[in-house]
Amino acid sequence: MATSATAARPASAPQPASAPQPASGGQRSAPAVPRNAPQATPPDTKVKKLSFAFPFLKKGQRDTDAAVRFTDEHEIYQLLSEKEPGGTFLVSKKGFWHGGIHITDSGAGSKLDLKQGVRCIADGHVIAYRVDRTYPVSQLGNVQAPYSTGFALVRHSMEFPKGTKLTFYSLYMHLQAYEEYERDTGKAKPAYLSALAQYKVTSYARDKAAPSRTGQAPDASQQGLRIRSAPKTGRGASPALGILPQGASVSIGERQHGWGKITDAHGAQPYAAQVGDAPPTTVVGGWIFLGSENGGPVVQEILPDDAFDRVMVTLLAGGADDANAQGIAVKAGELIGHLGRFDSLNANPPSATKMAHIEVFCDDSVKSFIEQSRTWVASHSAHPDEWKRLGLSSEPTLLRIAEGTKLYRNAEQAGSEPPVTGVVQRWSLAELARDTNKRHAEATADRNGRKMNWWRVGSADQRGQAIEGWVREEQFAGGTVTREFAQKWVDFACIDGAQDPAHTMFSRTKAWVDFASHTGAADAKALSKLSPMMQAVYRKLFPQGDGSRAADDLCLAYAGESGHYPWLMQAASRLIVKHESEWTNPQKWRQLYTEIENATPNPQYKEEQKRIEKLVWWDEVKAKVPGFPQADVFHLHPVGLVGNFRTKFQFTLEMMQRVFPLAQANVLQELIDELNAHLEVYALDTPSRRAHFFAQVMQETGKSMTVEEGFVWKASALVASFSYFRRNPQQATTHGYQTNRPIKADGLPMNQVDFEAIANGAYGGRAELGNGDFESGDGWKYRGRGMKQLTGRANYRSFTRWNQAHQDEWPEDRVDYEDSPDLLCQPKYAARSAAYFWVANGLPAIADRGTTATQVNEITAIVNRNTNSYAARVANFEQIWIRGDFN
């Protein structure tokens, strides 16, 4: 029931009586198949779907708003162009090779919700990481400049078509040191850190042994955490095996319902479960509670000393020699870490900076993978059944506007001198559809019976200046506009050429020194000075350029200084460039700094070289991870990759029926339509948010999605649960059932009068709900309704105000729920009321902190603090999350 944090009804309250409860030789005839013979399993033709998410969240419009998912790659390019000139893809502002992108706290981070950290870009497995216990420090005279060597490396697998796979990796460098998590205990840690963590029993754990069979009391000093043979659930407690002493540390493997299974006792000596018995010889295999009791957490998560300051490989199958070893599972959009310190040595004095470097890379197989993908799309794109066999939508997801296309002044009307595009541009169709003002459907269907759409899009002209106008999505007289499949890898191009000798964009290190030192040589910036690989990059980005200032063009183009935002940045994001990784071969950097020193001696170069030698990790990972590529890899833009493959999540009937199997299909479809129409406003735009949201809904509505609270109460339960009935026990006897549901003491079945009386007694006079007394009838009028059982006049009034504040989302839908509370029984408003409570109480922010019982319980405490269903809601969440119902 969605009420205030202190107002609650037991979650076990019964539903209304009408609610569903929860070959050779001659021909032969085929042999008869036994009736019970097993049927052959049809071949699996579906590809494994991969979810994608942009690697960070933006701030809500107000401080109290939940963080918001980026849905448009162009918005990110705008942010990077304006705020992050130093760490751009392919080449930095100073002319160094750069295989990823940078995010800093003072740059793009000023527009991001940095408390939510960096998020994983796609489903995968963390295969290696390094965590600094404390930041290493560079020493420049009397100045200390901390920096992070921490990273997380994730392996991903993409399949298309069936049986054709691409392995790629995402890297998140310069992550926060562990000391910062210890200082800020409210900041969520990434889940992969917990995989190798130990759990230390705290002073809040005060379980003691049971008295002996003769009544002898336990030693008061022997307190700790009870170990059980199985997790404690609503069905009761399993036998106690022993007591872990306070201060003991164990490792945890499997988790269920907020409990963890011990995999290693680390020498802990348990107490006996009962006075007089022998202590258990082992606690491995036993279960301990991981939540809070006695005012605090009963266990504290700690990392052992050997988990810090070194590369940790996390393969979970047979170890380093097992090609099937997977690592630690992580989903798209899950927390991967937070920005770490990386104070620049160029500043004087060095300024405190936090940053993260994000990149994606893969081996040479990307070329054949893209070729096979394009071949399949070319042959099958027009055949919906072929897409269905793969388990994919047969509808294209991207809109491509070619160079030389006219952008009409109005839909279906070219107007006077419409602007003409000078670049190729790509838009997500789902993103375009979010703004109804930028979509126009033709009144007349084409010969295939389809009413074509016109879209208002942005682009750039030949000078790189921003332009805007309307295009028809296909068969457009104004130019070439096509709907494309992501699997076609539209406009992606692999570039494989000779590299620079020292991680610059030049063919010789001396050429970079001349460029950086501004020697004045006439051709210091010329295209001919660049490496063959960078020459190919230049020609892709500046096909009309004369190359005389090629180095400047590449260094400044991304930073908005040349007016090319964001069209050039998106063009660069479709380049897949082969280059030796920055995270290997420190000798290459040493060569560069040697030549720089010869030209301009500077003590900072020695410190830079020391940093680089601590940052490398490639060889250690390759030695332990089967199939990990050589250091010459193809680099992909992380935002461009996500922008191409990310599809807007949509709830489906199949998803909802898996969670609510007893609900009516038409009711579920109405709920689905409402949720899909306002997914971002309802903050249900990540898998973890959706899983947390529906874990609560499951408990409130049951499997039948009952959106109205029932009042079939037993008389004795009314007295035990509500102060009104404790003061008026005769009312409980009169209106509640006696023994057999729903027969009252007078032998008659409960009726509407009884239901209303119970509601008015339970909720009447509740100041925190804003209800009048029993006689006012507010208890019944504002009973629990909707997907989260919104209860109380004050909450209905607040919902009305929230609805008005978001009127732009539903401009024609002006309603007053306080005046018309029964509206919440309609599926549309049942969904909206639940979303209101979810957003208004800051629950998405809790969901963003993690996917453990801790976060479920925090949310439950706000939804229905005094409920006895905490464990059930954790179980709901685990079921949804593990099955991936809403991924």
C-alpha positions, 0 to 999 in steps of 0.5 A: 500500500502506497501511503506515508512511511508510517501509515500501513496496513498488513500486506497479508490483508485478504482480497475481496471475496470476488478477487481471484486467488492469488534409410535403405531397403524397401519402404516401411511404415513409420513405427508407432510413437508411444503416447508418452514418448518425449517430444523432440525439442525444436531448434532454437532459432532466436539470437541472444539479445543484448541490452545497451545503455549509455554509460551515465545518467543526467541530473533531474530537472529539480534536485529532488528528481530522480536521475534520468537516462540519456535516450539521445546520443546527439545530446551526449555529443553536445555535452561532450563537445561543450564540456570535454575538449580534452578527452575525445575519441581517436585524438585528444586536443593535444594530438595524442591517440585516444581510444575512448572518451573522458568524463570529468566532474567539472566538465560533462559531470556538471550536467550528470548525476555523479552520485549514480556513477558510471554505468555498464554499457551492455549486458556482459561479465566483469572479467578483471578489475583493479581497485586502489585502496588509496590513490597513488600520488605523483610528487612535483616538488612540494605538490602532491597530485593523486590519481587513480589506476582503478578500472573495470573490464567487461566482456560482452557477446553480440549475436547476429545472425544466429550462430555468428558472434562478436566478442567485444570489451568495454573498459572503465578507467580511473575509477574511485578508490575504495577509501572513498566508499569507506568515507561515504558509506551511503554511496553504492558499490558496484556489485562485482566488488561484492563478489570477492568481498568478505562479510564481517559480523558487527556488534549489531549481531547479538544472537546467542545460543539457546539455553541447554536442555537443563535450562542453563543460560548462554554466556552473555559474552558469546554473541554473534550471528546465527547460522541456519541450514537454509534462509529464513522465509515466511514459512518459518526458520530452519534449524540453527547450526551455530553462532558466528562470533562478532568480528568473524569474517566469512565469504558469501556465494549464493544469496536468497531473500536477504540471506547469504550462503557461506563459502569460506569461514576464513578460520572463524570458530563458531559457538554452539547453537545450544548451550552444552552442544559441541560447536559445528565443525564447519559453517561452510554451506550454512546461511546467515542474514545479511540485513539489519537488526538491533539498529544496524547492519549485522554484517559489514562488507569488507574487501581483503587486503589482497584484493587491492592495488593489483589486477584481479581476474574474476573468471568463475568457471574453471579458472584462467585455463577455462575458455568457458569461464564467464566472470561476474555478470553485469547488466546494461545500466548497472553501476560499474564504478564512480569517477576517481581522482586524476589530478593533471600534472599540467596545471600549476598547481595541479587541480583536484579533478575526478574523471573516468575514461570509457572505451570499447574495443575488439579484435579483427573479427569485427570486420567479418562480423559486420560483413555477415550482418550486412549480408543477412540484412540485405537478403532478409530485411524485407521478410518479417518472418525471418526476423521473427525466427531470430526473435527480433522486430522486423521494424527498422530502428534508425532514420538515415538522412543523407547528405544533400537532402532538403529539410522542408519548412513544413511536413509535406511542404518544401517551402521557400529555399529549404536548407540542404544537409551537408552531412549524413545524419542518423536518428533513433526512430524511437527517440524521434517518436518521443516528441509528438510535435516532431511527427506528422502522419500522412492522411492517405495511406500508400499502396502498401496500406501504410501512412508514412511519417514525416519527422522534424530533424536536425542536421548541418549544412555544408558549412557545418552550421545547424539546420532543422526541418522536415523529412519523409521517412521513405520515398522522399522527393527532397533527398535520400531518407531511409529507415535502417536496421541497427544490424546493418551497422549503418555508416560504420567503417573499419580503418586499419593502417600503419600507426604512429610510433608513440601514441600520437597522430603523427607518423614520426614522434619528431613530427608531433614534437614540432607540432606541439612546440609550435616551431613554425614549420610551414607543413607542421600541421599538414596531412602528410605528417600524419600516420597513414591511419590518421590520414584515413580518419581525416579523409572520412571526417573531412572529405572536402578538406585540403589537408593543410591544417589537418592536425588542427582540424582533428584536434579542434573539431570535437571541441566545438571550436570549429563549429562542427558540433555534433555532426562531426562527432557522430561521424567519428563515432561510426569509425572503428579504428585499429590501434595499439591500446594505451594500456600496454607497452609503456616503452612506447610512451617512454620513447615519446617523453625522451624526445620531448625532454630533448626538446623541452626538459620538464620534471613533470614528464618523469612523473607522467612516465611513472603514472603510465607504468602503473596504469598499464594492465593489458599483459596481466589480463591476457595471461589469465583470460583465454581468448583475450586479444593482442594489444592491437585492437579495433576501438569503437566509440562507446556512445556511438555503439550504444546509440546504434543498438540501443532500442527503447524499452517497451513493456509487452503483454508477454512480460506482464503475463509472466509476472501477473498470470491471473490478470485479465489481458485487456487490463494488462494491455491498458496498463502497458499502454500507459507505462510505455507512453510515459516511461521516462517521466515514470522513471521506469527506464532501467531494468533495475528500476522496473524490477524494484517497481514491480516487486512492490506491485506484485505484493500489493496487487497479487498475481491477478493485478487486483487494483482495489483493496479488499476488506474481508477481515477476521474479527480478531485480526481487526482488533489486533491490527487497528486501534479503532477496533481495539477501542470498539471490539463489538464493531469488529465482531459485528463486521468481521468474519468469525471463523470461516471466511466470510461468515460473520458471528450472526451467520450472515456473509459479509456485505458492502456495509461491513466492508465500508465499516471496516475501511472507515475503522481502519483508516478513519481519523488517521492524521497522517493520511489526511482522513476525517473520522469514522463518520466522515467515510474517508476511510472507505472513500480513500481506500487503497487503489491502483497498482501500489494501493494509494491510500488516504485523502492526503495522498489522493490530493498530492497525486492530483497536484503531481498530475497537474505539475506534469500536465504537458505529458497528458494535456487533455487529461485534467482530473481531480483524484480527490474528487473522483477517487474511483478513477484509480480503479481504471487501469490507466490511472492505476498505473499512473498513481503507482508511478506518482508514488514511485517518483514523488518518494524518490524510490528510483534513486534507491533502485539505482543504488543496487539490486540487493535485499538492502535496496528492496527493504529500503523501498518497502519501508517507504511503501508500507513500513509496518508490513510483514512482507519484507521477505516476500518483496525481496523474493519478488524482486529476486524472481523478476531480476534473475529471470530478467522479466523487464530487461 
